[in-house]
Every structure is written in C-alpha cells, then in structure tokens.
Amino acid sequence: MVEQMDLTMVNWARAQFAMTAMYHWVFVPLTLGLSFLIAFYETIYVKTGNEQWKRIAKFWMTLFGINFAIGVATGIILEFEFGTNWSNYSWMVGDIFGAPLAVEGIVAFFLEATFFAVMFFGWERVSKKFHLFSTWMVAVGSNLSALWILVANGWMQFPTGMLFNPDTARFEMQNFWAVLFSPVAISKFTHTTSSGFLYASLFVITISSWYLLKGKHVQMARKSILVAAVFGLLSSGYVAFTGDEAAYNNAHRQPMKLAAVEGLWEGQKGAGLVAAGIVDPSKSVNDDKAPFLFEIRIPGLLSLLANRTPGSFVPGIKDLVYGNKEENIMGVEEKIRRGKLAVEQLALYKKATREGATPTAESALARFDQNKAYLGFGYLQSPEEAVPPVSTVFYAFHIMVILGGLFLVLFFLFLLFSVKNTLVGQRWLLILGSISVFLGFVAGQCGWIVAEVGRQPWAIQNLLPVSVARSNLTAGTVQTTFFMFLAIFTILLVAEIGIMLKQIKMGPEGE
C-alpha cells in the first residue's frame, strides 16, 4: 500500500512538472526567436533610416514584452518545483545542477534586465546605435539564459564532469567545463534555440498572414514576412542538422531512447529508418509480436544516421534489456544485479564508518567503486522498467519530423512569393500561414516529449530513477498544487492571448 501511494505521488509530481514545462514552452521559444527578429528589424531601420522599419520593430517588441513577462513567471515556478516535489533529486545533484542555473540568474538574466528597459523605453532617450546595441544584448541575453538551463538538462541526459561522494550520497562537480561543453549539452542548446527561432518566425508569419488576408497593414506585413521567411528557412535547415546530431548522441549515450524513437525492438545490422508507421500498442519487450501494424521503412538509413557507417549494428530494445553477447551489450538484468550490489555496499560502508570499523568500510567502498556506474539500476524492480513508453515517443518524434519538413517548405514558399511580389494573391498559402504557429507549438511540445519521456525511468540517466528523486509528500498534496497551477497558468495564458489579440488588432503604431 505504501509503495502504491509513493508511485501515485511520483506520477502526479511528473504530471505537474510536465504541465508546468508545457505552459512554459509556450512562451520561451517565442522569446528566443522574436528577440533576434526584432534586432533584425531595428538593424534595417538604423541602416536605412526608413521609419516603417522602426514601427515594425516597435510592434513586434510590444508582443515580445507581453510574452516575456509571463514566461519569466512560469520559469520561476518550474525551478521551485525541483525543491518541492523532487527534494531527493535536489539534494543528490544540487551541487552540479544548481551551478548552471545560478550562472543563468547571475549573468544572463541580469544582462537581459540591464538592457531590457533601454530597449523598451529608450527610443527617444539614447542614440540609435546604443538602442540597437541594447536590443541585440536582450536577444543575446535571452539565448544565454537558455544556454545554462539547457546545459543543466543536458547533464541530466548525459551526466559527466562529476564524482559520487559516498559520505554525503551526493554527486559533486569535478569539472565545470566538462559539464558546459558536454556534446549532449551543446546539441541540446543548438537544437532547442534553433527550434525557438523557427517558432518565432512562424509567429510573425501567422500574424502577418492574417493582416494580409484582412487587407490591413499590408506593407508592414509583407516586410515582416520577408525577414521572418529568411530567418525561418535558415533556422529550419539548422534544426534538421542539429536534430541529426541529437540522434547521433542518443545512439551512443541514450540508445534506449533511440530504439523507442524508431520502434526498434530487435537490433539489426543495416537497420532501416521508419519514415511512418502505426505501432502495435499491445507489443511488449517479452513477446514476439510484430512491432508495427503498418510501416514505411527506408532500408539501411538508421544505421548510417546512428553510427555514420552503413550496415552497422543498431541495438534494439530487447538487446538493451536482456543483453547481446555477440555485440558485447550488457543487459539491464545484469546492470540491476550490479546496481543492487552497489546500493548494498554503500549502505555497508556508511554503517561501518559510523561504527568505526575501518577495514570493513574500506572493503565496502572498494566494492562500491567497482559497481557505482550502475547505482541507479539498483532501484529498479525488473529489467522491463528500463523501457520508456514506446508508442508515445515514436509518434511524438515522427509528428515533429513531419511538421519540420512542412515548415521548411512553408518558409521557402513565403520567401519565393515575397521576392516575386505575388504573396498577396496566394490566399491558400496565407491561410496555411495563419495557422502555422499552432503547428509550431505542436512540434515543439513533441520535441520535449521525445527528450523527456524517451529517457524514462531516469531523472539522471542511469544514475537516479524518477521514483527515487521524489520528495516525501502525499499524492493529495501534489494533486492540490497540480490543479492550482493548472488554473493559474490557464488564466495567465488566456490573459496573454487576450492582451496580444488586442495589440494585434491595434496594429503597429502610426499606421
């Protein structure tokens, strides 16, 4: 009964964190990309002296400001939840996880705050060049803020640069630069920020397309679309490039996530990439059912993307759970055995240390060191627990990829017709453009589902399961705060949409 209550609390805590993160991600990507678009618009104004570009910059700046304020509020709550619902996590990894967040608060946030007021209120109070500099600093600061948060997230996906202290039962940082320049952290930052650039470009195109459909603010909308289409097209290409790099990192550092993304249950040489498919929801790791009810597979492509070598072996879920001697893959069952040994020896070490039994403590510590890499597996009850929800991850990934391809075509068409000066006559494209930001939101949320659901059951990959990271709270307590935050975030979102719609209807100043 106690274990069931604990599991219920964990699930509610996960749901609360996921809900907060989903609301937060409504605002963050818009902040990341829109700040740079505003800087581009103002740069054109300073270079040309054309007052219309100034009105364009000020219009999008107003929408940026509305979004920025609510994004900060949800972000603060998100960070607080680490202490409220995940106190064991905060205790065990706070020395490492807290460092990037502290840098984010001290450096990036203050950089934004310093120039934010100048950007909004300094139009007539400072020179054009200094105001432009301030705008660029807000854009850089916003993305530096994302850097440190994504470094922290990247460390959760691929823990490095630290050692486990058996006396305090905490992971302690040994090499800050290893954490900062981890290949997973770099990949996470570049892929996430470039997706934010793409999303903001869709935001500009959505509003501008609506203006053109209504015949309002036509010149402003056309100019806005031209810059956003170029920025979005470049961002789309970079998103695809960084996404490929993220998949490569998954293949070598989170192979279970890659297997779930592709619905690959049994490892293969020359593994094919599933372009589209319908997963059999009843499929499990210990049966022989076909994984797909329907699939379109590109032969050999997964091996090439995962290992950069055609015909190479890509492990499947069964290989990773039960092991594969031919490919020298240790199964989860063996990792659980070693992990439980590490947990037992750690407990023995601490007991012997308290009692002053030095030889016993030294012996226990030596055996712990031999198995500490599998510490997190010692808390799993069965090998099958290491398998994430395959259907959820598979569909989220493929929806994200399909939409990403659509956005690439969309930006190209908007740019093409803008250059030809025939965009106003392409009503079908403007209608698609006017809903594109909602598709961008779906793609962004799918990306985070792949990143976070795909690494379950781990809070820290291979080292700390979610079930151990929790706080000692009742499920009822977390349920109460879940619905409280749900109501608050919904009210904030409705308020933001209402304020933005009012501002959009007003249009740019002076038109």
N, C-alpha and C positions, 0 to 999 in steps of 0.2 A: 504493500500500500504506500509506503514511504517513497519507494522508487518510482511508482506511477505518478505520485504528486510532484516529485522532482522533475520527471520528464514533462509533465504538463507545464510546469513553471518555465522550463527551458524553451519549450515550443512557443509559449506566449512571449517570452523575452525575445526570441528570434523574430517573431511576428512584429513586435513593437519596433525593434531596430530596423527591420526591413521596411516597415511602413514609414518610419521617420526618414530613412535614406531615400525612399522613393519620392517623397514630397520634396526633400532637399534637392534631389536631382532634377526637379522641375526648374529650379532657379539657377543652380550652379553652372550648367553648360552655357546658359544664356549669358551669364556674367563673363565667362571665359572668352567667348567669341565676340559678343557685342562690344566689349571694351576695345578690341582691336579694330572692328569695323568703324566705330566712332573715330578712332585715331586716324584711320584711312581717310574718312570723310573730311576731318578737320585738316589733315595734311594737304588735301587737294584744295581746300579753301585758302590756306596760307600760301600755297604755291600760285594759285590763280587769282586770288582776290575776289572771286565770284561769291557774292553774298548768299546765293542759293545753297551753296555747299555748307555755309555756316548754319543756315536754317535746318538743313538736313542733319548735320551733326548734332545740333541742339535738340531736335525732335527725338532722335534715337537715344540721346543722352538722358532725356527725361524718362523714357521707358526703362533704360538701364538702371536709373536710380530707384525706381519703384521696385524693380526686381531685386536689386542688390540688398535693400533693407530687409526684405523678408527672407532672402537666402541666408543672411547672417543669423537671423533668429533660429531658423531650423538647424543650422550648423552647430550652434552652441548647444542646443538640446541634444543633438546627436552625440556630441562629445561627453555630455553629462551622463548619458546612458551607460557609458563604459563603467563609471563608478557606481551607478545604482543597480543595474541588472547583471553586470559582469565584473564583480569585485575581485573574484579569484584571478580572472584574466588581468585586471589592472595591477594586482599585487605581483603576479608572476612575471609580467613583461613590461611593467610600467617604466623601468629603467631604460628600456630601448624604445618602446612605442611612444612614450611621453616626450622623448627628445625632439623628434621631428615636429610634433605638434607645438612644442614650446618655441622652436625656431619660427614656425609659421606665425605664431602670435606675436613674437617679438619683432621679427624682421618684416615679413610680407604684409601682415595686417597694418603695421604702423606705416609702411611705405604707401599702402593704399590710402590710409586715413590722412596722411600728410598732404597728399596731392588731390584727394577727393574734393575737398572744399574749394580749392583753386579751380578745378575742372568745372564745377557747377556754378560757382559764384564769382569767378574771376574774369569773366569775359571782358568787362569794361575796366577792370582794375589792374590788370597786368598786361604786358606786351603779348602780341600774337604768338611769338616764338616761345615765350615762357609758358603760356597757356597750353600750347601744343605739347611742350615737354611734359607738363603736368598730366595731360591726357594719356600720353604714352606711358608715363610712370604708373598710372592707375591700371592700364592694361597689363603692364609687366608685373605689377604687384599682385593683381588678381591671379595671374597664372603661376607666380611664385608661391602664392598661398596654396594653390592646388598641388604644386610640386611636393611640398612637405607632407601633406595629407596622403598623397599617393605613394610617397616613399614609405610611410608607415604601413599602408595597405600592402604594398609590395613585399615588405618584410614579413607580413602575416602569410603571404603566399609562398615565400621562399626565405625562411629565417637564416640569416648569416651575420657574421661580424659580432658574435656573442658567445658567452660561455654560461653553462648552468652552474650556479652556486649551490652545492648540496646542503650547506649550513643554513641558508635562508630560503631554499626552494624557490629561487628566483633566477630568471635569465638576465644576465648583466652584459651591457655593451662592452666590447673589447676594441672594436674598430669602427668608428663612426663613418669613415669613408667607404668601407665595405657595405654598410647599410645604405648609404646615399647612392653609390654607384652600382648597386646590385643590378644585373641585367634585367631582372623582373621589374624592379622599381623604375628603371629607365623606360622599359617597354610600357609599363602601366601609365607613366606620365605622358609619354608621347601619344599613345593611343587615345587616352581619355581626353586630353586637351584638344587634340585634333578633332575628335568627335564633337567637342563643345563648339569649335569653330564652325563645323558643318551645321550643327543645330542652330546656331545664331544666324547663319546665312539663310537657313530655311525660315527662321522667324521674320527676317527682313523681307524675304520673298513673299511670304504669306500675307503680310500686311500690305505690301506694295501691290501685290496682285489684286487684292480686294479693292484698293484705291482705283486701279486701272479698270476693273470690272464696273465700278460705280462711276467712272469718269471724273474722279476727284483727285486733285493734287498730282496730275499726270506727269509733269516734268520731274517733280520730286521723286515720284515712284520709279520712273524709268532710270533716273540716275542712281537711286538706291539699289535697284535690281542689278544694274551693270556691275557695280563694285561687289555686291554680295555674290553674284554668279561666279565671278572670277575667284573670289576668296573661297567660295563653297566648292568649286571644281578642284582647286588645288588641295583643299582640305580633304575632299573625298579620296583623291589619289593617295594622300598621305595616310589616311585612315586605313585604307586597304593594305598599304605597305607595312604599317605598324601592327595591323591585325595579323599579318603573316608572321611577323617576328614574335608576337604574343603566342601564336600557335606553336612555333618552334620551341619557345621557352616551356610551354606546357608539356610538350613531348619529352623533354629532358628533365623537367623539375616537378611537374604535376601530371604524370602520364595517365592517371585515373581520370582526370578532368578531360583530357583529350579523347580518351576512349569513350567517355559518356557523350561528349560533343558529337562524335561520329557514330554513336550506337554500335561501337566495335566490341563485341563480346568475346571473340576469339582472335588472338593475334595472327597476323598474316605477313608474309613476305610479299612485297609488291602490293600493299594494301590499297584498295580503291577509296576514293573520296565520294561520300554520299552527297550528291547535289540536292536531292529532295527525296522525301520518303515519309511513310506512315509507320510509326513504331508500334509493335505489338505491346500493349500496356501490361499484358499478363506475363511477359518474359522476365525471368529472373536468372541469377548467375548460376544456379544449380539445376537448371533444366536444359533440355536440348531443343527447345522451340526456336523457330526461325525468328530473328530479331525484328524483321520488318514485314508488314503486310503488303507494302509496296515500296519500291526504291528505284531511284535513278542514280547509278554509280559510275564515276569516271575512273577507269582502271589505272592503278599504279600511282595516282596523284597524291594520295595521303602519305605514302612512303617518301615521296620526293619532298613534300612540304614539311614533314616531321623530321626527317633526317638529312635532307639535302642530297639523298642518294637514292636513285631509282632501284627498286627491288629489295630495299632494306626491310627489316622486320619491325613492325609496329605492334607493341603488346596490346592485347585486348583486356577486357575486364576480368575474364576468367584467369588469364595469365597472372595478372596483378594480385588477384585474391588468393588463388591456390598455388601460384608459383609455376615456373617453367625452367626445368633444369637445362634443357638444350640451349636456351637463351640466357642462362645464368640470372634468372629473375627470382628473387626471394618472395614467397607468398606472404599474405597478411597473417596467416595462421602462425608461421614461424616468427614473424615480427611481434605478434601478440605474446608468444612464449617468451621472447627476449625482453619485451616491454614489461611483462609481469615480473620477470626476474629483476629488472632494473628498479621497479617500484618496491619490491621486497627488500632489495639490498640497500636502497635509500632509507627505508624505514629502520632497517637494522643498524645502519650507520648512525642515524640520529639517536637511536636508543642507546647504542654503545657509547656514543660521545657524551650523552647526558650522564651515563653511569661511570664514565672514566675508564672504560675498557678499551684502551688504545689499540692493542693488536687486533681485536675484533673489528673496531671501527676502520682501521686501515685496510683490512681484508675485504670488508663490505664495500668500502669506497672503490677499491681496485676492481671488484666485480661489477659495481655500478658503472664505472667508467667504460667497461667493455661493452655495455648494453645501453648506454644513455641515449644513443641516437634513436632508439626505439621506444623511448619513455612514454610517449603519447599512446602508443598501441597497447600499453599495459592496462589502459582503462576501457578498451573495447571488450565487449562480451562475446562477439563472434566475428569471423572474418568478413561476413556479408555486410556488417555495419560500415565497412570502408567504401561501399558503393554509393555514390550520390544518386538522386532521383534522375534516372537516365532520360525519360521522356521529357521532363521539364527542361533539362539542359539542352537536349537535342533540338527541340522545337524553338527554344529561345535563340540558340545560335543561328539556326537556318533562317528564321524570320529576320534577324539582324543583318545577315549577309544579303538576303534578297532585297531588303529595303536599302542597304548600302549601294547595291548596284543600280537600283531605281534612282537614288539621289544623284549618282554620277551622271546618268543620262539626263535627268531633270536640269541640273546646273548647266550642262552642255547646251541644251535646247534654249534655256533662258539667255545664255550668253550669245548663242548664234542669232536668235531673233532680235536681241538687243542691238547687236552690231549691224544687222540688216535694217534696223529701224522699223521692223514689222511686228513687234511684240504685241502692240495694242490689238491687232487683228487676230491674234491666236487665242481665241476665247477658251478653247479646250485646255490649253496649257495654263492659262491664268486660273481656271477653275481648279486644276490639279495643284498649282502653286499655292492657292489659297487654303488648302488643307494640308500642305506638306509639313508644316511644323508639328502637327499631331502625329504624323508618321515618324518624324524625327524623334519625338518623345518615346514612342513605342520602341524604336530601335535602340535608344539609349538605355531604357529600362531592361530590354532583353540582354544588352551587353553586361549589365551588372548582375543579372540572374546567372548568366554563364560564369562570371568571375566568382561570385559568392556561393551560389548553390552548387556549382561544379566542384568546389573544394570541400564540401561537407563529407564527413562529420567534423572537420577540423576548424578550430578557431585560429590556431597556429599550425601550419602544415606539418603533420607527422609528430608534433610535439605536445599539443594541447587540444583535446577534443572539446567541442562546444559544451558537452554535458558537464565537464569539469570546470570550465571557465565561468560558470554562472555564479550569481550571488545566492546567499541563503535567504531567499524570500519565498513567500507563498505564491501560488498561482493566482489567487484572488487579488493580491496586491498589484501584480503586474497587469492583470486584466483591467483593473480600475484605471491605471495610468495609460494603458493602451487606448481605451476609449476616450479618455480625457485628451490625450494628444491628438487622436483622430479628429475630435471635434474642433480643437484649436487650429490644427493645420488646415482642415477643410475651410474654416472661417477665414483664415489668412489667405488661402488660395482663391476663394470666392471674392474676397476683398481686393486682392491684387488684380484679378481678371476684370473686376468692375472698374477699378481705377484706370487700368490700361485701356479698356474699351472706351472710357470717357475721353482719355487723352488721344486715342486713335481717331475718334470721331471729330475731335477738335482739329487734328492735323498739325502740321508744322507751323510755327509762329510766323506770322507775316504773310500767310497765303490764304 
